[in-house]
């Protein structure tokens, strides 16, 4: 491991000058500071975190997520806990390319759909990480995850218990979470002979893609009677499209959601009320930051995990067949 003394020797300066370069002290010339930082980066030096605890949130494509949507509440929970703990938070779409920024981070919270290459960069900087909200098959680290399977199976049992046998699954991607959603629904359908199940995939980052996908589903000759959406946001867009087309919910098409997102106060809630499963998303954020702080204070010998439970909410969006 490269030390501060070795960087100082390579640059022909004192150790205090290296510290000053990372602290951004004004008494060190800008040119000299740039030389020190460049040399430190080339040598692979990881500076001590000099400005207190700074935590990064790595949230790819976060600008495409809307207020009140699933991940936003998780962010609120992280900031709430950060305020209590006196921790500074920064949000990044990708791992920071700027060396000076990267070395000042104490750890990273990963969520959305983090890229393995960003996780690898975090490891290169020896940053502890916590994966938050959704599992990722290519990332092995500490985790705060939602216990989705029991709630998905409860939803599916409610759908099949209401007499539906032609069921479409509507997802926004092909992530681990979406695959788990499909697997849970299929498990529940096994005891029901003659069930017809198929998955239709839209693009979660471009919700306009839902309309042609839903049109294909509606005009499918298998005549699906229920659409199980992998998120409430997708379900709300299905509501919007059905209302636009004059299709009655649940008479023509039954709908379920998943995750229980908030409806902004300036919007009317969807009618009929949506059958879905809810989770305390702010708790996910609080638990993620607490877990990361635990790892920072006492690095464990194995990866830690925390599971957050979900609850079934029965609305009026599923018709009895």
Secondary structure, DSSP 8 states (H G I E B T S, - for coil): ---HHHHHHHHTS-HHHHHHHHHT-TTS-HHHHHHHHHHHHHHT------SS-EEEEEETTGGG--TTSHHHHHHHHHHHHHHHHT-EEEEESS----HHHHHT--EEEEESS--HHHHHHHHHTT-EEEEEES--TT--SEEEEE-HHHHHHHHHHHHHHTT--EEEEEESS-SHHHHHHHHHHHHHHTTSTT-EEEEEE-BTTBTTHHHHHHHHHHT-TT---EEEESSHHHHHHHHHHHHHHT--TTTT-EEE--B-----TTS---SS--BEEE--HHHHHHHHHHHHHHHHHS--SS--EEEE--EEE--S-S---
